[in-house]
Amino acid sequence: MKLKFFKKKNKAPRKYYLINDKSNFLIKESYRSIRTNLMSILSVYEGSKSVVITSPETTDGKTLTVSNIAISFSQLGNCKVLLIDADMRKPKIQRIFSAKGEMGLSDYLGGFTDTVPIEKTKYDNLDIVTAGTIPPDPTRLILSNNFARFLEYAKANYDYVFFDAPPVNLLTDAVLIAKQTLGCVLVVRYDFTTKEGLATAKNEIESGSAELLGVILNHVDLNSKTYKNKIYTKSTYNYYSYEYKESGDNNA
């Protein structure tokens, strides 16, 4: 009896829609609106601004959202922006930006390189740090002295620092990082994130002594007559409207 081996078909690579000059006007305006509102929220703080972007669960679209937010900030032209993949268990920033990722955050925090692994992107004023080698215990690295040194370097060299962190309802990493930054923004997915999930995420952040700066409602169908996109800020308890629609299979 002969054994047959079947070649596994490679899945088509997932497409991630990063904003650029040719992007849909409404999509670009969505991120400009988010950028304006975030700048307003962060204006009360002096110096470099560092923010964690997280979500209650997986597939809420946080990675694509933070990537485009970082791009939008870099397009201001008068500030330097750093995007950090702190989701060291399931990293995506390297793939989204087609980065080399030879060394990343975990490699620096683990002491395998003394040089902060900054990579340039095709976007002016935007640099990234990929997640690096997947470590056995990312939480321990976040609590290390090396992480504190890394954050100080980022703040000293960039005007805006954005962290893509793991879902807050699944892991403590986002809260641990947020406690060392100005706070975090939650990305929730329209018609997917439950009220209970959002309430749990809010409780996790606040009980962990981190600041909840706002909530972004993501993946809204602009063709729907019932949509209403909003960014919610804890500090003022006001809503700021914005418009956004993702295209294709791009839930990062």
C-alpha positions as CSV (number, residue, x, y, z in Angstrom):
1,M,0.0,0.0,0.0
2,K,1.5,3.3,-1.0
3,L,1.1,6.5,1.1
4,K,0.1,9.6,-0.8
5,F,1.3,13.0,0.2
6,F,-0.7,16.0,-0.8
7,K,1.0,19.3,-1.2
8,K,-0.7,21.9,1.0
9,K,-2.0,24.8,-1.0
10,N,-0.6,28.1,0.1
11,K,-3.2,30.6,1.1
12,A,-3.3,33.9,-0.7
13,P,-1.5,36.6,1.4
14,R,-3.9,38.8,3.3
15,K,-4.2,42.4,2.0
16,Y,-3.8,45.3,4.4
17,Y,-5.0,48.6,3.2
18,L,-2.6,51.3,4.3
19,I,-3.6,54.8,3.5
20,N,-1.8,56.7,0.8
21,D,-2.3,59.6,-1.6
22,K,-4.6,57.4,-3.8
23,S,-6.8,56.1,-0.9
24,N,-10.5,56.8,-0.8
25,F,-11.2,60.3,0.4
26,L,-13.6,59.2,3.1
27,I,-11.0,56.7,4.5
28,K,-8.3,59.4,4.6
29,E,-10.7,61.8,6.2
30,S,-11.6,59.2,8.8
31,Y,-8.0,59.0,10.0
32,R,-7.5,62.7,9.8
33,S,-10.5,63.1,12.1
34,I,-9.1,60.5,14.5
35,R,-5.7,62.2,14.3
36,T,-7.2,65.6,15.1
37,N,-9.2,64.3,18.1
38,L,-6.2,62.4,19.5
39,M,-4.0,65.5,19.1
40,S,-6.6,67.4,21.1
41,I,-6.8,64.8,23.8
42,L,-3.0,64.6,24.0
43,S,-2.4,68.3,23.9
44,V,-2.7,68.6,27.7
45,Y,0.5,66.6,28.0
46,E,4.0,68.1,27.4
47,G,6.8,66.6,25.4
48,S,6.7,63.3,23.5
49,K,3.2,61.6,23.3
50,S,3.1,57.8,23.8
51,V,-0.1,55.9,23.4
52,V,-1.2,52.2,23.4
53,I,-3.7,51.0,20.9
54,T,-5.5,47.8,21.9
55,S,-8.9,46.1,21.6
56,P,-11.2,43.9,23.7
57,E,-10.7,40.8,21.6
58,T,-9.0,39.5,18.5
59,T,-10.1,40.5,14.9
60,D,-11.3,44.0,16.1
61,G,-9.0,45.6,13.5
62,K,-6.6,47.3,16.0
63,T,-3.3,46.6,14.1
64,L,-4.6,48.1,10.8
65,T,-6.1,51.0,12.7
66,V,-2.9,51.9,14.6
67,S,-0.9,51.5,11.4
68,N,-3.0,54.0,9.6
69,I,-3.2,56.3,12.6
70,A,0.7,56.3,12.7
71,I,0.8,57.0,8.9
72,S,-1.7,59.8,9.3
73,F,0.4,61.5,12.0
74,S,3.5,61.1,9.9
75,Q,1.8,63.0,7.1
76,L,1.7,66.1,9.3
77,G,5.3,66.6,8.1
78,N,6.5,68.4,11.3
79,C,6.8,65.5,13.6
80,K,8.6,62.1,13.9
81,V,6.4,59.0,14.5
82,L,7.4,55.6,15.8
83,L,5.1,52.6,15.6
84,I,6.0,49.6,17.8
85,D,4.7,46.0,17.5
86,A,4.3,45.1,21.1
87,D,2.0,42.1,20.3
88,M,5.0,39.8,20.6
89,R,2.8,36.6,20.5
90,K,1.0,37.3,17.3
91,P,2.9,40.1,15.5
92,K,1.6,41.7,12.3
93,I,3.5,45.0,11.8
94,Q,6.4,43.4,10.0
95,R,4.1,41.8,7.4
96,I,1.9,44.9,7.0
97,F,4.9,47.1,6.2
98,S,6.9,44.4,4.4
99,A,9.8,45.1,6.9
100,K,12.9,43.0,7.2
101,G,12.4,42.4,11.0
102,E,15.8,40.8,11.5
103,M,15.9,42.2,15.0
104,G,12.8,43.5,16.9
105,L,11.5,44.5,20.2
106,S,11.8,41.2,21.9
107,D,15.4,40.8,20.8
108,Y,16.3,44.2,22.3
109,L,14.4,43.6,25.5
110,G,16.0,40.2,25.9
111,G,19.5,41.6,25.5
112,F,20.3,40.0,22.2
113,T,21.1,43.4,20.7
114,D,22.3,46.7,22.2
115,T,21.0,48.7,19.4
116,V,17.3,49.8,19.3
117,P,16.0,48.0,16.2
118,I,14.5,50.9,14.3
119,E,13.4,50.4,10.7
120,K,12.5,53.0,8.2
121,T,9.3,52.8,6.1
122,K,8.3,54.2,2.8
123,Y,6.4,56.9,4.6
124,D,8.4,60.0,5.5
125,N,8.7,60.6,9.3
126,L,7.4,57.1,10.2
127,D,9.7,54.5,11.6
128,I,8.7,51.1,13.0
129,V,10.0,48.5,15.5
130,T,8.9,45.0,14.7
131,A,8.0,42.5,17.4
132,G,11.2,40.4,16.8
133,T,11.6,36.7,17.8
134,I,8.6,35.4,19.6
135,P,9.7,35.0,23.2
136,P,8.5,32.5,25.8
137,D,7.3,35.2,28.2
138,P,6.6,38.6,26.6
139,T,5.0,39.9,29.9
140,R,8.3,39.5,31.7
141,L,10.1,41.5,29.0
142,I,7.6,44.3,29.3
143,L,8.3,44.5,33.1
144,S,12.1,44.5,32.5
145,N,14.4,47.5,32.9
146,N,15.2,47.2,29.2
147,F,11.7,48.1,28.4
148,A,11.9,51.2,30.5
149,R,15.1,52.2,28.7
150,F,13.5,51.4,25.3
151,L,10.6,53.7,26.1
152,E,12.9,56.5,27.3
153,Y,14.7,56.2,24.0
154,A,11.5,56.3,22.0
155,K,10.2,59.4,23.9
156,A,13.5,61.2,23.5
157,N,13.7,60.7,19.7
158,Y,10.0,60.8,18.5
159,D,7.1,63.2,18.9
160,Y,4.5,60.4,18.8
161,V,5.0,56.8,19.9
162,F,2.2,54.3,19.1
163,F,2.2,50.7,20.5
164,D,0.2,47.9,18.9
165,A,-0.6,45.8,22.0
166,P,-2.4,42.5,22.5
167,P,-6.2,42.4,23.2
168,V,-6.8,43.6,26.7
169,N,-9.4,41.0,27.6
170,L,-7.0,38.2,26.8
171,L,-3.6,39.4,28.1
172,T,-2.3,41.9,30.6
173,D,0.4,43.3,28.3
174,A,-1.6,46.3,27.0
175,V,-2.3,47.5,30.5
176,L,1.3,47.0,31.6
177,I,2.5,49.1,28.7
178,A,-0.3,51.7,29.1
179,K,0.8,52.3,32.7
180,Q,4.1,53.5,31.4
181,T,2.6,55.7,28.7
182,L,-0.1,58.4,28.6
183,G,-2.8,55.7,28.3
184,C,-4.6,53.6,25.7
185,V,-7.2,53.8,23.0
186,L,-9.6,50.9,22.5
187,V,-10.5,49.8,19.0
188,V,-13.9,48.0,18.9
189,R,-15.6,46.4,15.9
190,Y,-19.1,47.4,14.8
191,D,-21.6,44.6,15.1
192,F,-19.0,42.3,16.6
193,T,-17.7,43.7,20.0
194,T,-20.3,43.0,22.7
195,K,-21.3,45.5,25.4
196,E,-20.0,43.0,27.9
197,G,-16.7,42.7,26.1
198,L,-16.3,46.5,26.0
199,A,-17.3,46.8,29.7
200,T,-14.7,44.2,30.6
201,A,-12.0,45.9,28.6
202,K,-12.8,49.3,30.3
203,N,-12.6,47.6,33.7
204,E,-9.3,45.9,32.9
205,I,-7.7,49.1,31.9
206,E,-9.0,51.2,34.8
207,S,-8.5,48.6,37.5
208,G,-4.9,48.3,36.2
209,S,-4.3,52.0,36.9
210,A,-4.0,52.9,33.2
211,E,-5.8,55.7,31.5
212,L,-8.5,55.1,28.9
213,L,-8.1,57.9,26.4
214,G,-10.8,56.9,24.0
215,V,-12.7,54.3,22.0
216,I,-12.7,54.0,18.2
217,L,-15.6,52.2,16.5
218,N,-14.2,50.3,13.6
219,H,-15.4,48.3,10.5
220,V,-18.5,50.3,9.9
221,D,-20.4,50.1,6.6
222,L,-20.8,53.6,5.3
223,N,-23.6,52.4,3.1
224,S,-25.7,51.4,6.1
225,K,-28.4,53.9,7.0
226,T,-27.9,53.1,10.7
227,Y,-24.1,53.6,11.0
228,K,-22.7,56.2,13.4
229,N,-19.0,56.2,13.9
230,K,-17.6,57.8,17.0
231,I,-14.5,58.3,19.1
232,Y,-15.3,58.5,22.8
233,T,-13.0,60.4,25.2
234,K,-13.1,59.6,28.9
235,S,-11.8,63.0,29.8
236,T,-14.7,65.0,28.4
237,Y,-17.4,62.3,28.0
238,N,-18.0,63.7,24.5
239,Y,-18.2,61.9,21.2
240,Y,-16.3,62.9,18.1
241,S,-17.7,61.7,14.8
242,Y,-15.6,60.3,12.0
243,E,-16.2,58.2,9.0
244,Y,-14.3,54.9,8.2
245,K,-14.8,51.8,6.2
246,E,-12.4,48.9,5.8
247,S,-12.2,47.2,2.4
248,G,-11.5,43.5,1.9
249,D,-10.2,40.9,4.4
250,N,-8.0,43.1,6.5
251,N,-8.9,42.6,10.2
252,A,-5.5,42.8,11.8
